[in-house]
């Protein structure tokens, strides 16, 4: 595989990188984390065409296309650790080839930092995690965060009725989506370790403790091509150690 680096644009503190398929074409979505800065969509053979998703935004942590929908996404905006009380919210975006992007609010959830949308038996579910449930200032980590979920309505702008799936997770920061067969599962990281979330359409969702040491980020990949995925972590929160965990029987064992 050959990777070619090409400069598309300049953006101050670009943070979120995602994509959406529009008219059979893969389009890149890039947004800034700085308040008052834009999100752009790039398309074309060499991504040379730029369109504005929003101009005066910021605090964008994630953009997730809505499964089984055309030209629609949800995104976290206005997430700023340095702002208290939190302004973090979810917005809905829909693209019209004639008029461009329409953006509307969906819900406010203080310090919402990571989220996803799971297609479970044809039903879309919102799942999200707050890095903390509240803060008095940027470096106040005295309060834990929570994980929420709920059915995503056909019209998200009417809001989402959320349930608390789990709570008590300090520095509830990292997230990774994986699949078991065709079912999505989520891995959330915090000072309490890694929590695995398994969704169901016909019963309450399940959570499982995978590791119990402080974890900042997580990803899964079959590094050694033995048919079983290894778990790669950055430890601890905003940490400087990368570890690889491999299953040994029913247990995970780590190495640097």
RAZIWO-V871913 format. One line per field, one symbol per residue. ss: DSSP state (A for helix, B for strand, O for the rest). phi: phi as a letter, one per 20 degrees, with the letter a starting at -180 (. if undefined). psi: psi as a letter, one per 20 degrees, with the letter a starting at -180 (. if undefined). Layout:
ss->???
phi->???
psi->???
This chain:
ss->OOOOOOOOOOOOOBBBBBBBBBOOBBBBBBBBOOOOBBBBBBBOOOOOBBBBBBBBBOOOOBBBBOOOOOOBBBBBBOOOOOOOOOOOBBBBBBBBOOOBBBBBBBBBOOOBBBBBBBBBOOBBBBBBBBOOOOOOOOOOOOOOBBBBBBBOOOOAAAOOOOBBBBBBBOOOOBBBBBBBOOBBBBBBBBOOBBBBBBOOOOOOOBBBBBBOOOOOBBBBBOOOOOOOOBBBBBBOOOOOBBBBBBBBOOBBBBBO
phi->.dddecfeadbflfcecbbbecmmdfdedcceeefndeccddbogdleedceebeddpmeebccgegmcdmcbdbecmecfedcffdgbdddccddgednedccfdbdbgmfdcbbcdedlndececbcefbfabeageedededcdcbafefgdffenceddeebbndelfdebbdccdmdefcccddafeocdeddecedaffdccfeccdgcecbbcaefelencfeddcdcfgledddcddcfcmededdbf
psi->ppppppphrppplpgpparqpokjppppppqqippjrrpqpprrgkkippqpgqgmcrkohqpoqpqkqpkqrqqprkoohippqqjprpqpqppphhibpppqqgqpopkphqrrppoolipppppqpphqhqqhrgjokiqrrrpqrrporgniiirpoqqohqrkoqlngrqpprqocjpqqqppqahibppppoqqhjrqqqqppgqkqppgqqqpqngjkjippqppqpqbpkajppqppqpncjqppqq.
